[in-house]
Amino acid sequence: MSLAFAAPLALAAVAVIAIPVAIHIVRRAEQRETPFAALRFLRAVGMPRRRLRIAERALLALRAALLAVLALWLAEPHLARAPAIARVVAVAPGVAPEAARAAARIDATTDARWLAPGFPALDTVPPVASQPLASLLRELDATLPPGASLDVVVPDVVEGLDGARPVLTRAVAWHVASGMSTRGEVALPPPATLALRTDDAIARRYVEAVVAAWNTGDAPRVTLVELGPQLAPADETSWLLVLGASLPEAARTWVEAGGTALVAPDPSSDGEIVATDDAGGALLRERRAGRGRVLALARDFTPRALPALADPSFAETLRAWLEPDGAPVDVAGAEALEPVVGSIPPEPARTPLGPWLVLAAAVLAALERVWASGLAKRRLA
Amino acid sequence: MAASARIPPALRARLGELRIVARRIAAQGGIGQHLSRNRGAGLEFAQYRQYEQGDEPRRIDWKLYARSDRWFVRESERDSALEIRVVVDATASMAQADAAAPDRTKLEAAKTLTAAIVELAFRQGDRFGALALGDGRLFPTPVGSGLRQRDACLHALEAWAPLGAWPEQDSLPRVFDHVPRHALVVVLSDFFDDAAVALVERLAAMQREVATIQLLGADEIALAYRGGHRFVEPESGASLTLDADASRAAFVARFDAARQALARRFAASGVRHVEHVIAEPPFAPLRRLFGTRGAEARA
């Protein structure tokens, strides 16, 4: 516990102690005339010493203490918990303790814990991951005192993510230890592939822009593959775009095997309406084809026919059309997940001393009054 | 202050233990109020007065009747054996008071003592009067005896205030008009002024019996001031700035020596001299001057 002030500048109010001090300074006796009839027997032996004389020192001390307490109260003191922990190493489940020790230089004195609910010590049995890693990281970051440094040891592949880098209050030393994933043997999702069948150069430029937009950030990369006419897409292809043409016959079997194809323009009126235009007309219809599906866009894939194409959010719109059930990616490579500093630290736990100071000031004020009135009575008597 | 309150009750209760006795007469011994030098004459001529009905015929002055064909009565003052006078220093220096009691000045103490002496003289049936010297002048009360005279004296002394300086030398002979020969004079002063001491010595030399009470302040005797002060002499206005703590020892020694020298001087002149610290009860100096043997034993 240590004393801290919320408004340290208010301590300057202590300067008002000068007021009672000025009141208590005795006017120099040698400046007053003292009638003295037996002056003829006096000889000037010593000149008056020049020193400050203070009357009623006890009362002055009481008054000064009262003002000091009030100044302290203005400064809003509180008892803050001192940072007892200097460095914490949190090890994500899935990292072997030995690998963690090597990666983060953990010795016997280091406060090493599992990144699991309750943050058990590293010496205990490795827990099973049950909460999202980002949530645990935020919790640990918030509970640590402001000055403590945090090391995190994670495996190559991390799960339980927000879809973005965790934002913490402090810089984190991020160690990637080779080991298992946090949830066991889970592979990263394979890189997606978008096959494009078009002869329209403008449409191709838009698609290239969309893919470039998808590939920013930490999301898994998407590869764009040009597909010749009457050619079937490869088996690992995720989606097929057919722009300014009809669905090639060779691609139908690929769709029926479970693929997703978007055809534009396709003014056919069968299928379930997925999206509408501004006027309320059907913009996108979805037809089932075998195990796969065909998305029919009613317009041309040009900015004139499809104004949404020029929207900055079109890349996400198209992704949502192609991948309606796409859950946010919560598995990522550990390097991509290194937390960033940005969130505001929480208010540290502290005990305000204001009420006690007010109490002390009240007691001092009462004492001062009793003392001063007693003094006045003695003077009168 | 009302005249009756001038004498504190504690003092009034013990006045009966006091008796003003002239030393040279008392030395002869005897009985009665006072043994008078011209005892047997009994009467001292004062004035003639028109005869009024009820006057004793034997008091008519027949020789005067023979000359003027009118009846005059020889009126005389009863010849008291003792004339008592109180001379009070009422100069500015008598305003001195202790810091503990700023209202109890030396003059106030002198007034209390004067009232006590007047009361004593009244009880003894003596002739008495009082005289204040201050502001360069004399402030006499009437002289006489009896209740009315006592009240007149007590009333007059309330008007005295500590002002100015001692009267000039040429007005001092008038003091002797107020103090007849063989009178008992009690002089109340601080005797810091040489003129007051000189007056006492002259009174003693000119066949007056003199008793003196020197009024002192407790602060004065011990120089009970702390630190630096600018001391101002109230009569001359002279001032001295000094550190009381550093000057104390030398002052106390010098002041004691001066008081002892004064006591020796008065003793050499046959003056009964006592000191009175005004913070102390006023009975002590009166007892030392006028105490009967019984009172001294009790005190």
Interface residues (C-beta under 8 A of the other chain):
Chain A: R28 A29 E30 Q31 R32 E33 T34 P35 F36 A37 A38 L39 R40 F41 L42 R43 A44 V45 G46 M47 P48 R49 R53
Chain B: S93 M94 A95 Q96 K106 D190 F192 E220 L223 Y225 R226 G227 G228 H229 R230 F231 V232 E233 P234 E235 A238 S239 L240 T241 L242 D243 D245 A246 S247 A250 F251 R254 F255 A258
